[in-house]
């Protein structure tokens, strides 16, 4: 579940956990869109495009029916609400591309953000 684009989420989280460290998992917005589009098709909330090719009209129709399909990918717009409440020093991005390219480097950086020894390497860090 994603709370990033829910308008009340930052305020609710801040009221309950004002000193929280916020981790924002992001991926390429186009990859995210295609993945969610496919999920909506599998969940039978959208029809598979005729001919098997997603056309501009299909995207416009899907976005009109499911506004979150595009809205969820506007990371900056949503993250700024968290930064305003928690401060830029407590909002951290976790990029899927970084995880895929350098899992060991990524996990070390994540550990440091969380106050865990960044030199620790989990035995399963390279497994998928």
C-alpha positions as CSV (number, residue, x, y, z in Angstrom):
1,X,0.0,0.0,0.0
2,X,1.3,3.5,-0.8
3,X,0.5,6.4,1.4
4,X,2.7,8.8,-0.5
5,X,-0.1,10.5,-2.5
6,X,-2.8,10.3,0.2
7,X,-3.5,14.0,1.1
8,X,-3.9,13.3,4.9
9,X,-1.0,10.8,5.4
10,X,1.8,13.2,6.1
11,X,-0.1,15.1,8.7
12,X,-1.4,11.9,10.4
13,X,2.0,10.4,10.5
14,X,3.5,13.6,11.8
15,X,0.9,13.9,14.6
16,X,1.6,10.4,15.8
17,X,5.4,10.2,15.1
18,X,6.8,13.7,14.8
19,X,10.4,12.6,14.9
20,X,10.0,9.8,12.3
21,X,12.5,9.2,9.6
22,X,10.6,8.9,6.3
23,X,11.7,6.4,3.7
24,X,10.2,7.0,0.2
25,X,10.5,4.1,-2.2
26,X,10.6,5.4,-5.8
27,X,11.0,3.8,-9.2
28,X,11.1,5.1,-12.7
29,X,7.6,6.7,-13.1
30,X,7.0,5.1,-16.5
31,X,7.9,1.6,-15.1
32,X,5.6,2.3,-12.2
33,X,2.8,3.4,-14.5
34,X,3.2,0.3,-16.7
35,X,3.3,-2.0,-13.6
36,X,0.2,-0.4,-12.1
37,X,-1.6,-0.4,-15.5
38,X,-0.9,-4.2,-15.8
39,X,-2.2,-4.7,-12.2
40,X,-5.4,-2.9,-13.1
41,X,-5.8,-5.2,-16.1
42,X,-5.2,-8.3,-14.1
43,X,-7.6,-7.1,-11.4
44,X,-10.1,-6.6,-14.3
45,X,-10.5,-2.9,-13.5
46,X,-9.2,-2.1,-17.0
47,X,-9.7,-3.9,-20.2
48,X,-6.6,-5.1,-22.1
49,X,-6.1,-2.7,-25.1
50,X,-7.3,-4.0,-28.4
51,X,-4.3,-5.3,-30.4
52,X,-2.2,-5.6,-27.2
53,X,-0.7,-2.2,-27.7
54,X,-1.2,0.6,-25.2
55,X,-2.1,3.7,-27.1
56,X,-2.4,7.3,-26.0
57,X,-6.2,7.1,-25.9
58,X,-6.0,4.0,-23.7
59,X,-3.7,5.9,-21.3
60,X,-6.0,8.9,-21.2
61,X,-9.0,6.7,-20.6
62,X,-7.3,4.7,-17.8
63,X,-6.1,8.0,-16.1
64,X,-9.6,9.4,-16.2
65,X,-11.0,6.2,-14.7
66,X,-8.2,5.7,-12.2
67,X,-6.6,9.1,-11.3
68,X,-4.0,7.5,-9.0
69,X,-2.5,5.8,-12.0
70,X,-0.7,9.0,-13.0
71,X,-0.9,10.9,-9.7
72,X,1.1,8.3,-7.8
73,X,4.1,8.9,-10.1
74,X,4.4,12.6,-9.3
75,X,6.8,11.9,-6.4
76,X,8.1,15.4,-6.0
77,X,4.6,16.9,-5.4
78,X,3.9,14.4,-2.7
79,X,7.3,14.3,-1.0
80,X,7.3,18.0,-0.5
81,X,4.4,17.7,1.9
82,X,6.5,15.3,4.0
83,X,9.6,17.5,3.8
84,X,7.5,20.5,5.0
85,X,6.5,18.6,8.2
86,X,9.5,16.4,8.9
87,X,12.4,18.4,7.4
88,X,14.6,17.4,4.4
89,X,17.1,15.7,6.7
90,X,14.5,13.1,7.7
91,X,13.1,12.3,4.3
92,X,15.1,9.8,2.3
93,X,14.6,8.3,-1.2
94,X,15.0,4.6,-1.9
95,X,15.4,4.1,-5.6
96,X,14.6,0.8,-7.2
97,X,17.3,1.4,-9.7
98,X,19.9,1.8,-6.9
99,X,18.7,-1.4,-5.2
100,X,18.9,-3.3,-8.5
101,X,22.3,-1.9,-9.5
102,X,24.2,-1.9,-6.2
103,X,22.2,-3.8,-3.5
104,X,25.2,-4.0,-1.1
105,X,25.9,-0.2,-1.4
106,X,22.2,0.5,-1.1
107,X,21.7,-1.5,2.1
108,X,24.7,0.1,3.7
109,X,23.3,3.5,3.0
110,X,19.9,2.5,4.3
111,X,21.5,1.1,7.5
112,X,23.3,4.3,8.1
113,X,20.0,6.3,7.7
114,X,18.4,4.0,10.2
115,X,21.3,4.2,12.7
116,X,22.5,0.6,12.0
117,X,26.2,-0.1,11.4
118,X,26.6,0.6,7.7
119,X,29.4,-2.0,7.5
120,X,27.0,-4.8,8.4
121,X,26.2,-7.0,5.4
122,X,23.2,-9.3,5.6
123,X,24.0,-12.7,4.1
124,X,21.0,-12.5,1.8
125,X,21.7,-9.0,0.4
126,X,22.6,-10.2,-3.0
127,X,19.7,-12.7,-3.3
128,X,16.5,-11.8,-5.1
